[in-house]
Amino acid sequence: MPIYYRDCCIPLFLSDRKFADFRTNYEQGFGELASIFGIKETEAITQDNWRKFTKSRKVNWRKFKIIEFENLVTTLVDRAIDYNWSTWVGGTANEYSITLHTRTGTGKKSISIKLVGDKNAYMATFKEAYNPNHLKVTDFDLYVGNSVDACDEYVWRVIEEFKKEHGISNEKSEHSTQRFSRGDEIHEAAKELISKFNWYKGDKLF
């Protein structure tokens, strides 16, 4: 199958052929190419480009959003542990948010990150809080970026600046990273666990 990746004079022997058009949109071209080989459209989406599919009802882009946020939480909690900061992940009151905070003898600091808006951009606020559920969406008014790496670098700079001025806290850090289930997640997880410890692997008993 021909791939049309830049404007050109199409040879006559290819003029009546179906082609995948990559000239203006890679994902669209990939989707056309994948469909020819019977590949589902969902396979054209990746962890790096899921934001481009948020308007589509044909792909499960939310799955990639959840995975990215899990990666963000893991990265920032690890960063916080290295500097003895505490963390709290938002619940249903402020979903897709995380707060990092610390206190020493000479100062205290909070930074909260949230995935917000139609573009799913990461925004930050330095409003004092230990739990992001106490913040409003409008409090997040500082643009950070669209990736875990951008957030990690942003937070690292904040933590490093605080460390240079106030040192590291002597208090034991605490971390609240649990999340509430969505839809039938608990039910599905229970079924999966039951199935794991059952010799019967069919689907008619569960």
N, C-alpha and C positions, 0 to 999 in steps of 0.2 A: 504494500500500500504506500503510495507516494506521500511524503510529508512536505507541506507547503510552509516554509519557514521564512521566506523573503520574497518580495515581488520580483517576478521574472516572466519571460515569455514561455508559456507552457508548451512543450513539444507536442506536435499533433498526435503522436501515438499515446500520449497521456491525457489528452484533452477531454476524453469521455470517461476518465477514471474517477472514482471516489478518492478524495484526499483528505488528510487531517490538516486543518488550518492552524498553524502555530504563529502566524504573523503578528497578531495583536494580543493574544491571550494564551499563555502556556497551558493553564488548567483546562481551558475549553478545548484546545488542540489535543491535549492528553486524553480528555474525556472522549473525544471523537475516535481517537486511535484505539483506546481501550474497548469501546463499545463494539468495534469491528471484530475483536477477538473474544467477545463475550465476557469481558471483565466488567464487574459492577462499577458504577460510578463512584461508590464509596472508596474504591481502591485508588482513585486518583487524588484523594485527599491525604495529606500527611500531617505530622505533628507540627511542621513548620508553616503550613499554609492554611490551616483550618479556618482562619478569620475570613478568608475569601469565600467561604461556603456558608456563612451564617444566614444568608438570605434564601438558601436552598432548602426545600423540604424533602429532597431526595437522599440526602446524606446525613449521617449521625455526627455532625460536627461537635455536638455537646460532649461526646465521649472524649474528644481530643482536648477540649477546654478543661475537663475535669482532670485529665492526665497532666496537663501543663500546670494546673494549680497544685496538684499533688507534688510535682517536681519543685515548684516554687516554695511550698511549705517545707519540704525536706531540705532544700538548699538554705533557706533563711533560718530554720531552726538549728541546723548544723553550724551556721555562722554565729548564731546567738550563743550556742553552747561554748564555742571557742572563746568568746569574750565574756561569758557568764552573764548574759542578758536573759530575761524571761520572755516568753512568747505566749500569745493567745490567738487562736484561729477563730474567726467569726462564725456564728451559727446562722440560723434562719433569719435572724434580725439584721444581719449584715453579711450575707453570703459572699464568698470569694474574697475575704479580707483577712489580714493578719497584722497583729501589733507586736512590736518588739520594744521592750522598755527596761530601764535599769535605774539604779539609784546608788550614789556614793555619798561620802561625807560632805562633799562640796557641790554636788549637783545631781540632777535627774534628767532623764531624756526618754521620749517616746517617739517612735516613728511607726506609722501604719501605712500599709499598702493594700490597695483594693483594685480588683479587675472590674472596670465600670464601662458603661456606655455601649452604644451599638457597635462601636469599633473594638470593643473589648481591650481597651488600653489600660495599663497599670498607672494608677494615680496614687499620690502620697499625701499625707498630712503629718504635721508635727504637733498637732493638738494633743495636750496631755491626756493619756488614757492608758490603761493596762489591758482593757478588753475592747476590741473593735465594735462589739455590739452596742457600746455606749456612744458611738459616733454616728453622724449623719452622712449620707452620700455626698452632700454638698460640702462637707468638711474636707473631702479629698480634692484639693484644688491644684496640686503640683504634678505635672506630667512627668512620668518616669520612663516609659517605653512600652514595647510590645513583646518583651521576652523575659525569661527567667534570668538570663545573664545581665540584662540591663538593671533589673531590680537588685540583683546580688551586688553589683558594683555600686549602685546608689546607696544601698544600706551599709555596705562595707566602709564607704567614705564617711558616712555619718558616725558609725561606731568608732572608727579610727580617730576622728576629730575629737569625739567625746573622751576617748581613752587618753589622748595626749594632754587634755586639759584637766580631767578629773580622775584618771586611773580606772581600775576595774573594781567593780562592787565586791564587797566581802560577804554579801548575803547570798544564800543559796538560790540559784535561778529555778524558776518553775515553768512548766510548759503544758498548755492545754491545747491539744491538737486533734481531739475527737470531732467528728462531724455527725450531724443528724442524717438519717437515711432519706433517700429520695424515692418516692413511689413504693414499689414492691421490693426494694433492695434487700431488706432484712429477710423477707420471705424467700427470695431467690437464693440468698446466701445460705439460709438454713437448709433448703433443698439440696444445694451443692454439697454441704457438709454431710448431710444424711447419705447422699449418694456415694460420697467418698468412702464411707465406712459400711458399705453394703455390697454384697457379692452381686446382687441384681443390678444391672446397668441399663435396664429399659426405662421407659417413661410412663408406664401404665400404673405404677404403684404410688407415684408421688403427685 
